[in-house]
Structures are given as structure tokens and as C-alpha cells.
Amino acid sequence: MNELVTGDAVVLGLRPAKLPSRALAVVIDLVVVWAAYIAVSIVLAIATDSLDTAAVAALAVASFLLIPVGVPIAVETLSHGRSLGKLACGLRVVRDDGGPIRFRHALVRGAIGVVELLMSFGVIASIASLVSARGRRVGDLFAGTLVVRERVPADRAPAVPPPPPWLVGRFSELDLSSVPDDLWLAVRQYLTRMRQLDPGVGWSMSERLASDLAARTGVPLPHGVPPAAYLAAVVNERQARDARRAFGTATAVGGPPVGSPLTHRPEVTQPQETRQPAAHPQAVQPHDVRHDAAEAVEAASTRVPGPAGPPASGFAPPA
């Protein structure tokens, strides 16, 4: 996928955060965390005055792991990447493909942050952010995350085009656990830039991405579905699952604009023999059922037996 996604084509709809804003957010978080840690340490020192040295040391280590390390991990997990400092600076931690982070991402960032933020006083994190093209520190590289700015103008945030309405919810049973993040990123970049590509190049890229995505999910591409529409529908399904997991609800997505490469749908024609003109309401006249039954009985009683005629089918058996 390296030939499809270049370094300057990583646009997640939000701009990566720079070092000054990230440093300010970290300072705010550290001030709050260390204030809570000092307060808890004072309370524990007063409450454990009668304990021995080993017990006091164990409580000190436990409080350090619980407050300066565990609290930031829990806050980022529960707030989906927005701690108090990041919320004040308008920042948020997201995955490489733009989705919300989970516990494993926050755990890796917090564990490595002990070394690059606390033990080195932020020197390692500052150097890594300056060297990285997107301002990521070492914890972001290992966790596969990115700190982005949420407060940006709306015109600078290209969104992934929605799928056609006839494909929404069609891939709800698709297994997306085996799709890597770099493939999701490539699909997002194609969908946000497909209007800027040459039609032939865009079609070949959509076919390649659709085949790779179908191979990862184990379900072949449905017949008659354009590759671009298939990619948009699968990305929409993943976003809906992330929304349900994060907020308990799925966001409704409308159809794409007219003329989009996603609006092509194979025509489905109804067979000719199934098309029957509807009967006019006035063609059916009301009648008396009892009168019809009386006429049928009278005709049967007055019928004179005679030679049998030919069948209605036109076929007469031999004599």
C-alpha cells in the first residue's frame, strides 16, 4: 500500500497537533495529576503512620502506579482521547485511520509516557515530536495513534463521502477485525480524493483497494457493486460500529451527491410476464352471490344430456 499512500497524503479530516499545543496540554495534565498525587500521598502518610516501612513503600508504589500512570490511561480511554489538557487546548488522540482510540492504545501511550515524559522530563517526547512529520511521540508510534486538532475550520476537513442508500447496512455482518490500519487509511484517502484523480487511475485504485479489502474480510466483492461504492459502504459500516461502541448509537448517513462515482447502480428490470395492468376500480361490478347460485342450479336442472363435445383444449381423443 506504500504506492497508494504517500507521506503528504495523510489527511484525516483534522490537522495534526504541533509541539507547542501538545506541550501545553501535557503541562496541564501533569499539574492536575501531580496535585492529586501529592494530596493522596499526604493522606496516606498520615493514615499509615503506624505501619512498617515495607507496607508504606508498597502503598507508595501502588499510589504512584494508580495516579500518575493509571489515571491518565483511564481518562483517555473513557473520554476517547480527550484528557483535561487536551480538552482545554482543543486536541484529541485518534487512531492512524481517524477512529477513536481504545484501552490498548491508551495503555501503550501511558506506559511509554512514563519513560519519555516523566523520567526524561519530556526531553524524549519533544525530540520525537520535532523529528516526526506529524508531531508524534514514541508512545504514539508504538500505539498507532495521532494527536490532532479538533478546532479547525469546516472547509479544511474533507469528510469521507457517504455510500449510496441502497448499500447502507448491507455489510452489517461483515468481519472487519482482520483489516489492518494501513489499509483503512488507504481507503479513506482514496475516498476523500477520488474526485481529484483521473477516472482511469481512480477506477484501477478502487479495484485494487476493493480486492484487498475483500481478501481481508473473506467475502468477495458483490456482483454489480462498483468498487468505490463498496469501499464507501464498508467504511460507513466501520464508522457506525465505532459510534455504537463509543456512544451506543449509530449515526445516520445520507446518500452521495448526484454525479458522484458512488451513485452508479446496476439497473434491475422486472420480467415482462410479471407486469400486469391493474384493474380499473370501475371494471368490477357488484353482484348478488345468491342470485348467481340460483341461476347455476336452475341451469344444471334443465340441461339436456347429449353427446360430449370436444375438450376445451382442442384435443379430441380417438374413437
Secondary structure, DSSP 4 states (H G I P E B T S, - for coil): -TTTS-GGG---SSPBPPHHHHHHHHHHHHHHHHHHHHHHHHHHHHHTTTS-HHHHHHHHHHHHIIIIIIHHHHHHHHTTS--HHHHHHTEEEEETTSPBP-HHHHHHHHHHHIIIIIITTTHHHHHHHHHSTT---HHHHHHTEEEEES---GGG-PPPPPPPGGGTTTTTT---TT--HHHHHHHHHHHHHGGGS-HHHHHHHHHHHHHHHHHHHT-PPPTT--HHHHHHHHHHHHHHHHHHHHHSS-----PPPTT-TT------PPPGGG--PPPPGGGS----HHHHHHHHHHHHHSPPP------TTS-----
